[in-house]
Amino acid sequence: MVYPPAPWHLQGYAVQTLQLIDVARVRPLVPSELEIVSLLPGKTLGGIYISSYGLGSVMEYNELQRIPGLCSTVAAVCKPVFKVLNIN
C-alpha cells in the first residue's frame, strides 16, 4: 500500500478505552526488550482504540489498536506498545 505524504488530515469517529490490566497476563504480548511499567502492584495501563475515517480524510479506512500495556526501554522512555489491525 502506498501512503500519502504527511501531514494527514483525517475525519471520522474514534473510541478509546483505558483500563488497568494484569502485568502477568500481557507479558507475552510485549516484546522482551521492553519493561512493562506497573502503575499499581501487578497492574499496567492498557486499552483498545477503534476508529473509522471516512469522507474528507486523506485515506478512508477503519482501524483497531490493541494496547497491551505501558512500557519503557532501558533508557526509561515511556511509550505505549500497540498493534494496529486494519478492519476494512
Biopython code that builds the backbone (N, CA, C, O; Angstrom):
import numpy as np
from Bio.PDB.StructureBuilder import StructureBuilder

atoms = [
    (1, "MET", "N", (0.842, -1.178, 0.000)),
    (1, "MET", "CA", (0.000, 0.000, 0.000)),
    (1, "MET", "C", (0.886, 1.239, 0.000)),
    (1, "MET", "O", (1.882, 1.298, 0.721)),
    (2, "VAL", "N", (0.525, 2.216, -0.802)),
    (2, "VAL", "CA", (1.241, 3.484, -0.865)),
    (2, "VAL", "C", (0.494, 4.495, -0.009)),
    (2, "VAL", "O", (-0.712, 4.688, -0.166)),
    (3, "TYR", "N", (1.219, 5.138, 0.897)),
    (3, "TYR", "CA", (0.611, 6.121, 1.796)),
    (3, "TYR", "C", (0.889, 7.525, 1.284)),
    (3, "TYR", "O", (1.965, 7.778, 0.742)),
    (4, "PRO", "N", (-0.062, 8.449, 1.444)),
    (4, "PRO", "CA", (0.168, 9.839, 1.043)),
    (4, "PRO", "C", (1.164, 10.506, 1.989)),
    (4, "PRO", "O", (1.350, 10.048, 3.117)),
    (5, "PRO", "N", (1.805, 11.583, 1.536)),
    (5, "PRO", "CA", (2.772, 12.263, 2.400)),
    (5, "PRO", "C", (2.084, 12.937, 3.597)),
    (5, "PRO", "O", (0.916, 13.320, 3.521)),
    (6, "ALA", "N", (2.817, 13.070, 4.682)),
    (6, "ALA", "CA", (2.321, 13.740, 5.889)),
    (6, "ALA", "C", (2.283, 15.242, 5.629)),
    (6, "ALA", "O", (2.995, 15.709, 4.740)),
    (7, "PRO", "N", (1.512, 15.996, 6.336)),
    (7, "PRO", "CA", (0.619, 15.572, 7.418)),
    (7, "PRO", "C", (-0.698, 15.039, 6.858)),
    (7, "PRO", "O", (-1.156, 15.463, 5.797)),
    (8, "TRP", "N", (-1.294, 14.106, 7.589)),
    (8, "TRP", "CA", (-2.568, 13.531, 7.194)),
    (8, "TRP", "C", (-3.706, 14.307, 7.838)),
    (8, "TRP", "O", (-3.624, 14.710, 8.998)),
    (9, "HIS", "N", (-4.747, 14.506, 7.081)),
    (9, "HIS", "CA", (-5.978, 15.083, 7.619)),
    (9, "HIS", "C", (-7.008, 13.956, 7.640)),
    (9, "HIS", "O", (-7.359, 13.408, 6.595)),
    (10, "LEU", "N", (-7.482, 13.620, 8.818)),
    (10, "LEU", "CA", (-8.433, 12.518, 8.970)),
    (10, "LEU", "C", (-9.721, 13.034, 9.593)),
    (10, "LEU", "O", (-9.696, 13.838, 10.525)),
    (11, "GLN", "N", (-10.847, 12.561, 9.068)),
    (11, "GLN", "CA", (-12.143, 12.889, 9.638)),
    (11, "GLN", "C", (-12.889, 11.589, 9.889)),
    (11, "GLN", "O", (-12.905, 10.690, 9.047)),
    (12, "GLY", "N", (-13.497, 11.506, 11.045)),
    (12, "GLY", "CA", (-14.242, 10.298, 11.349)),
    (12, "GLY", "C", (-14.568, 10.212, 12.827)),
    (12, "GLY", "O", (-14.728, 11.219, 13.517)),
    (13, "TYR", "N", (-14.661, 8.980, 13.285)),
    (13, "TYR", "CA", (-15.048, 8.715, 14.663)),
    (13, "TYR", "C", (-14.038, 7.777, 15.309)),
    (13, "TYR", "O", (-13.418, 6.948, 14.643)),
    (14, "ALA", "N", (-13.886, 7.926, 16.621)),
    (14, "ALA", "CA", (-12.975, 7.038, 17.348)),
    (14, "ALA", "C", (-13.478, 6.851, 18.774)),
    (14, "ALA", "O", (-14.117, 7.731, 19.352)),
    (15, "VAL", "N", (-13.171, 5.685, 19.319)),
    (15, "VAL", "CA", (-13.464, 5.368, 20.715)),
    (15, "VAL", "C", (-12.200, 4.741, 21.288)),
    (15, "VAL", "O", (-11.588, 3.872, 20.667)),
    (16, "GLN", "N", (-11.817, 5.190, 22.475)),
    (16, "GLN", "CA", (-10.643, 4.636, 23.146)),
    (16, "GLN", "C", (-11.018, 4.254, 24.565)),
    (16, "GLN", "O", (-11.741, 4.978, 25.250)),
    (17, "THR", "N", (-10.515, 3.100, 24.998)),
    (17, "THR", "CA", (-10.700, 2.682, 26.382)),
    (17, "THR", "C", (-9.340, 2.587, 27.042)),
    (17, "THR", "O", (-8.348, 2.279, 26.381)),
    (18, "LEU", "N", (-9.286, 2.843, 28.314)),
    (18, "LEU", "CA", (-8.079, 2.649, 29.124)),
    (18, "LEU", "C", (-8.499, 1.931, 30.392)),
    (18, "LEU", "O", (-9.493, 2.296, 31.021)),
    (19, "GLN", "N", (-7.748, 0.918, 30.765)),
    (19, "GLN", "CA", (-8.058, 0.185, 31.992)),
    (19, "GLN", "C", (-6.802, -0.438, 32.569)),
    (19, "GLN", "O", (-5.806, -0.639, 31.874)),
    (20, "LEU", "N", (-6.875, -0.735, 33.849)),
    (20, "LEU", "CA", (-5.770, -1.439, 34.492)),
    (20, "LEU", "C", (-5.829, -2.908, 34.088)),
    (20, "LEU", "O", (-6.895, -3.524, 34.094)),
    (21, "ILE", "N", (-4.669, -3.460, 33.739)),
    (21, "ILE", "CA", (-4.573, -4.833, 33.251)),
    (21, "ILE", "C", (-3.468, -5.539, 34.033)),
    (21, "ILE", "O", (-2.469, -4.920, 34.400)),
    (22, "ASP", "N", (-3.646, -6.823, 34.285)),
    (22, "ASP", "CA", (-2.627, -7.614, 34.980)),
    (22, "ASP", "C", (-1.361, -7.712, 34.137)),
    (22, "ASP", "O", (-1.412, -8.105, 32.971)),
    (23, "VAL", "N", (-0.228, -7.353, 34.732)),
    (23, "VAL", "CA", (1.062, -7.407, 34.041)),
    (23, "VAL", "C", (1.351, -8.832, 33.557)),
    (23, "VAL", "O", (1.789, -9.012, 32.420)),
    (24, "ALA", "N", (1.120, -9.827, 34.380)),
    (24, "ALA", "CA", (1.404, -11.219, 34.011)),
    (24, "ALA", "C", (0.598, -11.655, 32.788)),
    (24, "ALA", "O", (1.062, -12.466, 31.987)),
    (25, "ARG", "N", (-0.577, -11.125, 32.656)),
    (25, "ARG", "CA", (-1.448, -11.513, 31.534)),
    (25, "ARG", "C", (-0.976, -10.939, 30.200)),
    (25, "ARG", "O", (-1.144, -11.581, 29.163)),
    (26, "VAL", "N", (-0.382, -9.730, 30.211)),
    (26, "VAL", "CA", (0.042, -9.090, 28.957)),
    (26, "VAL", "C", (1.520, -9.289, 28.630)),
    (26, "VAL", "O", (1.961, -8.937, 27.536)),
    (27, "ARG", "N", (2.285, -9.845, 29.559)),
    (27, "ARG", "CA", (3.724, -10.046, 29.310)),
    (27, "ARG", "C", (4.003, -10.759, 27.986)),
    (27, "ARG", "O", (4.928, -10.350, 27.284)),
    (28, "PRO", "N", (3.254, -11.808, 27.602)),
    (28, "PRO", "CA", (3.527, -12.479, 26.325)),
    (28, "PRO", "C", (3.257, -11.604, 25.094)),
    (28, "PRO", "O", (3.721, -11.931, 24.002)),
    (29, "LEU", "N", (2.528, -10.516, 25.247)),
    (29, "LEU", "CA", (2.180, -9.648, 24.126)),
    (29, "LEU", "C", (3.177, -8.513, 23.898)),
    (29, "LEU", "O", (3.116, -7.821, 22.882)),
    (30, "VAL", "N", (4.093, -8.326, 24.846)),
    (30, "VAL", "CA", (5.038, -7.206, 24.804)),
    (30, "VAL", "C", (6.429, -7.729, 24.452)),
    (30, "VAL", "O", (6.872, -8.724, 25.027)),
    (31, "PRO", "N", (7.134, -7.073, 23.510)),
    (31, "PRO", "CA", (8.494, -7.519, 23.170)),
    (31, "PRO", "C", (9.379, -7.620, 24.414)),
    (31, "PRO", "O", (9.308, -6.781, 25.311)),
    (32, "SER", "N", (10.209, -8.655, 24.450)),
    (32, "SER", "CA", (11.018, -8.938, 25.645)),
    (32, "SER", "C", (12.012, -7.838, 25.991)),
    (32, "SER", "O", (12.430, -7.733, 27.144)),
    (33, "GLU", "N", (12.401, -7.013, 25.016)),
    (33, "GLU", "CA", (13.364, -5.940, 25.313)),
    (33, "GLU", "C", (12.727, -4.746, 26.014)),
    (33, "GLU", "O", (13.427, -3.816, 26.415)),
    (34, "LEU", "N", (11.408, -4.763, 26.164)),
    (34, "LEU", "CA", (10.709, -3.686, 26.860)),
    (34, "LEU", "C", (10.272, -4.132, 28.248)),
    (34, "LEU", "O", (9.884, -5.281, 28.460)),
    (35, "GLU", "N", (10.344, -3.202, 29.180)),
    (35, "GLU", "CA", (9.893, -3.458, 30.545)),
    (35, "GLU", "C", (8.481, -2.908, 30.695)),
    (35, "GLU", "O", (8.215, -1.775, 30.295)),
    (36, "ILE", "N", (7.584, -3.686, 31.260)),
    (36, "ILE", "CA", (6.215, -3.221, 31.496)),
    (36, "ILE", "C", (6.210, -2.361, 32.754)),
    (36, "ILE", "O", (6.709, -2.771, 33.803)),
    (37, "VAL", "N", (5.641, -1.163, 32.638)),
    (37, "VAL", "CA", (5.570, -0.231, 33.764)),
    (37, "VAL", "C", (4.318, -0.534, 34.582)),
    (37, "VAL", "O", (3.210, -0.558, 34.045)),
    (38, "SER", "N", (4.495, -0.763, 35.881)),
    (38, "SER", "CA", (3.375, -1.005, 36.786)),
    (38, "SER", "C", (2.920, 0.310, 37.392)),
    (38, "SER", "O", (3.722, 1.047, 37.966)),
    (39, "LEU", "N", (1.624, 0.608, 37.265)),
    (39, "LEU", "CA", (1.063, 1.804, 37.896)),
    (39, "LEU", "C", (0.609, 1.504, 39.312)),
    (39, "LEU", "O", (0.671, 2.364, 40.190)),
    (40, "LEU", "N", (0.158, 0.290, 39.526)),
    (40, "LEU", "CA", (-0.182, -0.254, 40.838)),
    (40, "LEU", "C", (0.498, -1.619, 40.901)),
    (40, "LEU", "O", (0.875, -2.150, 39.856)),
    (41, "PRO", "N", (0.668, -2.198, 42.072)),
    (41, "PRO", "CA", (1.329, -3.502, 42.130)),
    (41, "PRO", "C", (0.672, -4.533, 41.201)),
    (41, "PRO", "O", (-0.502, -4.870, 41.353)),
    (42, "GLY", "N", (1.459, -5.023, 40.238)),
    (42, "GLY", "CA", (0.974, -6.045, 39.306)),
    (42, "GLY", "C", (0.037, -5.553, 38.220)),
    (42, "GLY", "O", (-0.521, -6.363, 37.480)),
    (43, "LYS", "N", (-0.152, -4.239, 38.103)),
    (43, "LYS", "CA", (-1.090, -3.675, 37.125)),
    (43, "LYS", "C", (-0.392, -2.666, 36.218)),
    (43, "LYS", "O", (0.459, -1.898, 36.667)),
    (44, "THR", "N", (-0.766, -2.675, 34.927)),
    (44, "THR", "CA", (-0.292, -1.687, 33.968)),
    (44, "THR", "C", (-1.505, -1.070, 33.290)),
    (44, "THR", "O", (-2.635, -1.500, 33.523)),
    (45, "LEU", "N", (-1.279, -0.070, 32.457)),
    (45, "LEU", "CA", (-2.368, 0.612, 31.776)),
    (45, "LEU", "C", (-2.445, 0.119, 30.337)),
    (45, "LEU", "O", (-1.461, 0.202, 29.602)),
    (46, "GLY", "N", (-3.582, -0.385, 29.933)),
    (46, "GLY", "CA", (-3.782, -0.866, 28.573)),
    (46, "GLY", "C", (-5.118, -0.392, 28.049)),
    (46, "GLY", "O", (-5.858, 0.309, 28.740)),
    (47, "GLY", "N", (-5.424, -0.782, 26.818)),
    (47, "GLY", "CA", (-6.704, -0.380, 26.270)),
    (47, "GLY", "C", (-6.893, -0.805, 24.834)),
    (47, "GLY", "O", (-6.125, -1.590, 24.278)),
    (48, "ILE", "N", (-7.943, -0.255, 24.255)),
    (48, "ILE", "CA", (-8.306, -0.516, 22.863)),
    (48, "ILE", "C", (-8.684, 0.815, 22.232)),
    (48, "ILE", "O", (-9.298, 1.671, 22.869)),
    (49, "TYR", "N", (-8.303, 0.975, 20.959)),
    (49, "TYR", "CA", (-8.640, 2.166, 20.174)),
    (49, "TYR", "C", (-9.297, 1.685, 18.886)),
    (49, "TYR", "O", (-8.712, 0.895, 18.145)),
    (50, "ILE", "N", (-10.509, 2.158, 18.621)),
    (50, "ILE", "CA", (-11.242, 1.790, 17.420)),
    (50, "ILE", "C", (-11.601, 3.087, 16.692)),
    (50, "ILE", "O", (-12.118, 4.025, 17.299)),
    (51, "SER", "N", (-11.319, 3.131, 15.372)),
    (51, "SER", "CA", (-11.628, 4.336, 14.620)),
    (51, "SER", "C", (-12.132, 3.998, 13.228)),
    (51, "SER", "O", (-11.888, 2.914, 12.698)),
    (52, "SER", "N", (-12.839, 4.955, 12.655)),
    (52, "SER", "CA", (-13.324, 4.854, 11.288)),
    (52, "SER", "C", (-13.138, 6.223, 10.644)),
    (52, "SER", "O", (-13.769, 7.196, 11.058)),
    (53, "TYR", "N", (-12.280, 6.303, 9.638)),
    (53, "TYR", "CA", (-12.001, 7.542, 8.937)),
    (53, "TYR", "C", (-12.678, 7.485, 7.580)),
    (53, "TYR", "O", (-12.488, 6.529, 6.828)),
    (54, "GLY", "N", (-13.477, 8.514, 7.257)),
    (54, "GLY", "CA", (-14.282, 8.473, 6.052)),
    (54, "GLY", "C", (-14.092, 9.677, 5.155)),
    (54, "GLY", "O", (-12.986, 10.199, 5.017)),
    (55, "LEU", "N", (-15.205, 10.120, 4.534)),
    (55, "LEU", "CA", (-15.173, 11.238, 3.601)),
    (55, "LEU", "C", (-14.497, 12.451, 4.222)),
    (55, "LEU", "O", (-14.745, 12.785, 5.380)),
    (56, "GLY", "N", (-13.645, 13.104, 3.450)),
    (56, "GLY", "CA", (-12.896, 14.253, 3.937)),
    (56, "GLY", "C", (-11.522, 13.889, 4.464)),
    (56, "GLY", "O", (-10.727, 14.776, 4.773)),
    (57, "SER", "N", (-11.225, 12.593, 4.572)),
    (57, "SER", "CA", (-9.919, 12.125, 5.042)),
    (57, "SER", "C", (-8.977, 11.916, 3.852)),
    (57, "SER", "O", (-9.425, 11.714, 2.724)),
    (58, "VAL", "N", (-7.689, 11.967, 4.112)),
    (58, "VAL", "CA", (-6.694, 11.676, 3.082)),
    (58, "VAL", "C", (-6.890, 10.254, 2.568)),
    (58, "VAL", "O", (-6.762, 9.998, 1.371)),
    (59, "MET", "N", (-7.197, 9.338, 3.468)),
    (59, "MET", "CA", (-7.498, 7.944, 3.133)),
    (59, "MET", "C", (-8.730, 7.537, 3.930)),
    (59, "MET", "O", (-8.948, 8.034, 5.035)),
    (60, "GLU", "N", (-9.531, 6.639, 3.379)),
    (60, "GLU", "CA", (-10.683, 6.123, 4.111)),
    (60, "GLU", "C", (-10.352, 4.710, 4.593)),
    (60, "GLU", "O", (-10.053, 3.824, 3.792)),
    (61, "TYR", "N", (-10.409, 4.512, 5.916)),
    (61, "TYR", "CA", (-10.110, 3.199, 6.473)),
    (61, "TYR", "C", (-10.633, 3.086, 7.895)),
    (61, "TYR", "O", (-10.975, 4.084, 8.529)),
    (62, "ASN", "N", (-10.689, 1.863, 8.381)),
    (62, "ASN", "CA", (-11.065, 1.552, 9.754)),
    (62, "ASN", "C", (-9.843, 0.983, 10.453)),
    (62, "ASN", "O", (-8.977, 0.385, 9.815)),
    (63, "GLU", "N", (-9.776, 1.168, 11.758)),
    (63, "GLU", "CA", (-8.586, 0.754, 12.494)),
    (63, "GLU", "C", (-8.972, 0.221, 13.871)),
    (63, "GLU", "O", (-9.889, 0.730, 14.516)),
    (64, "LEU", "N", (-8.261, -0.803, 14.302)),
    (64, "LEU", "CA", (-8.402, -1.346, 15.641)),
    (64, "LEU", "C", (-7.001, -1.491, 16.217)),
    (64, "LEU", "O", (-6.157, -2.176, 15.640)),
    (65, "GLN", "N", (-6.750, -0.842, 17.364)),
    (65, "GLN", "CA", (-5.446, -0.942, 18.014)),
    (65, "GLN", "C", (-5.612, -1.605, 19.365)),
    (65, "GLN", "O", (-6.491, -1.247, 20.150)),
    (66, "ARG", "N", (-4.762, -2.568, 19.620)),
    (66, "ARG", "CA", (-4.708, -3.239, 20.927)),
    (66, "ARG", "C", (-3.492, -2.659, 21.652)),
    (66, "ARG", "O", (-2.380, -2.698, 21.125)),
    (67, "ILE", "N", (-3.695, -2.131, 22.840)),
    (67, "ILE", "CA", (-2.612, -1.542, 23.627)),
    (67, "ILE", "C", (-2.446, -2.402, 24.882)),
    (67, "ILE", "O", (-3.162, -2.201, 25.863)),
    (68, "PRO", "N", (-1.509, -3.361, 24.863)),
    (68, "PRO", "CA", (-1.413, -4.296, 25.976)),
    (68, "PRO", "C", (-0.858, -3.703, 27.266)),
    (68, "PRO", "O", (-1.133, -4.230, 28.344)),
    (69, "GLY", "N", (-0.079, -2.615, 27.185)),
    (69, "GLY", "CA", (0.456, -2.066, 28.425)),
    (69, "GLY", "C", (1.367, -0.888, 28.200)),
    (69, "GLY", "O", (1.817, -0.637, 27.082)),
    (70, "LEU", "N", (1.636, -0.165, 29.270)),
    (70, "LEU", "CA", (2.585, 0.938, 29.258)),
    (70, "LEU", "C", (3.963, 0.345, 29.481)),
    (70, "LEU", "O", (4.163, -0.417, 30.427)),
    (71, "CYS", "N", (4.924, 0.686, 28.617)),
    (71, "CYS", "CA", (6.246, 0.059, 28.666)),
    (71, "CYS", "C", (7.343, 1.094, 28.641)),
    (71, "CYS", "O", (7.110, 2.257, 28.311)),
    (72, "SER", "N", (8.544, 0.664, 28.992)),
    (72, "SER", "CA", (9.715, 1.525, 28.893)),
    (72, "SER", "C", (10.890, 0.700, 28.392)),
    (72, "SER", "O", (10.921, -0.523, 28.521)),
    (73, "THR", "N", (11.853, 1.408, 27.816)),
    (73, "THR", "CA", (13.087, 0.767, 27.373)),
    (73, "THR", "C", (14.111, 0.899, 28.487)),
    (73, "THR", "O", (13.809, 1.449, 29.546)),
    (74, "VAL", "N", (15.297, 0.409, 28.263)),
    (74, "VAL", "CA", (16.368, 0.535, 29.260)),
    (74, "VAL", "C", (16.624, 2.005, 29.567)),
    (74, "VAL", "O", (17.001, 2.348, 30.688)),
    (75, "ALA", "N", (16.421, 2.877, 28.581)),
    (75, "ALA", "CA", (16.626, 4.315, 28.777)),
    (75, "ALA", "C", (15.468, 4.976, 29.523)),
    (75, "ALA", "O", (15.462, 6.193, 29.714)),
    (76, "ALA", "N", (14.501, 4.182, 29.939)),
    (76, "ALA", "CA", (13.350, 4.652, 30.730)),
    (76, "ALA", "C", (12.493, 5.660, 29.982)),
    (76, "ALA", "O", (11.946, 6.578, 30.593)),
    (77, "VAL", "N", (12.369, 5.504, 28.676)),
    (77, "VAL", "CA", (11.474, 6.335, 27.887)),
    (77, "VAL", "C", (10.150, 5.602, 27.784)),
    (77, "VAL", "O", (10.079, 4.524, 27.194)),
    (78, "CYS", "N", (9.104, 6.177, 28.352)),
    (78, "CYS", "CA", (7.805, 5.512, 28.344)),
    (78, "CYS", "C", (7.119, 5.675, 27.001)),
    (78, "CYS", "O", (7.161, 6.745, 26.394)),
    (79, "LYS", "N", (6.492, 4.611, 26.547)),
    (79, "LYS", "CA", (5.730, 4.657, 25.302)),
    (79, "LYS", "C", (4.734, 3.515, 25.310)),
    (79, "LYS", "O", (4.986, 2.464, 25.899)),
    (80, "PRO", "N", (3.597, 3.725, 24.652)),
    (80, "PRO", "CA", (2.651, 2.612, 24.559)),
    (80, "PRO", "C", (3.120, 1.605, 23.516)),
    (80, "PRO", "O", (3.762, 1.977, 22.535)),
    (81, "VAL", "N", (2.808, 0.365, 23.721)),
    (81, "VAL", "CA", (3.087, -0.691, 22.753)),
    (81, "VAL", "C", (1.743, -1.135, 22.229)),
    (81, "VAL", "O", (0.883, -1.566, 22.998)),
    (82, "PHE", "N", (1.554, -1.036, 20.938)),
    (82, "PHE", "CA", (0.257, -1.386, 20.398)),
    (82, "PHE", "C", (0.382, -2.124, 19.076)),
    (82, "PHE", "O", (1.421, -2.093, 18.417)),
    (83, "LYS", "N", (-0.683, -2.772, 18.717)),
    (83, "LYS", "CA", (-0.760, -3.472, 17.448)),
    (83, "LYS", "C", (-1.897, -2.865, 16.665)),
    (83, "LYS", "O", (-3.009, -2.738, 17.178)),
    (84, "VAL", "N", (-1.635, -2.487, 15.425)),
    (84, "VAL", "CA", (-2.658, -1.876, 14.577)),
    (84, "VAL", "C", (-3.205, -2.951, 13.639)),
    (84, "VAL", "O", (-2.448, -3.644, 12.960)),
    (85, "LEU", "N", (-4.506, -3.074, 13.614)),
    (85, "LEU", "CA", (-5.178, -4.020, 12.721)),
    (85, "LEU", "C", (-6.144, -3.226, 11.857)),
    (85, "LEU", "O", (-7.062, -2.596, 12.383)),
    (86, "ASN", "N", (-5.957, -3.243, 10.551)),
    (86, "ASN", "CA", (-6.922, -2.598, 9.661)),
    (86, "ASN", "C", (-8.121, -3.512, 9.512)),
    (86, "ASN", "O", (-7.970, -4.703, 9.242)),
    (87, "ILE", "N", (-9.303, -2.964, 9.684)),
    (87, "ILE", "CA", (-10.514, -3.775, 9.658)),
    (87, "ILE", "C", (-11.465, -3.299, 8.558)),
    (87, "ILE", "O", (-12.658, -3.116, 8.802)),
    (88, "ASN", "N", (-10.943, -3.104, 7.369)),
    (88, "ASN", "CA", (-11.779, -2.672, 6.241)),
    (88, "ASN", "C", (-12.689, -3.767, 5.796)),
    (88, "ASN", "O", (-13.464, -3.583, 4.858)),
]
sb = StructureBuilder()
sb.init_structure("model")
sb.init_model(0)
sb.init_chain("A")
sb.init_seg("    ")
for serial, (resi, resn, name, xyz) in enumerate(atoms, 1):
    if name == "N":
        sb.init_residue(resn, " ", resi, " ")
    sb.init_atom(name, np.array(xyz, "f"), 0.0, 1.0, " ", f" {name:<3s}", serial, name[0])
structure = sb.get_structure()
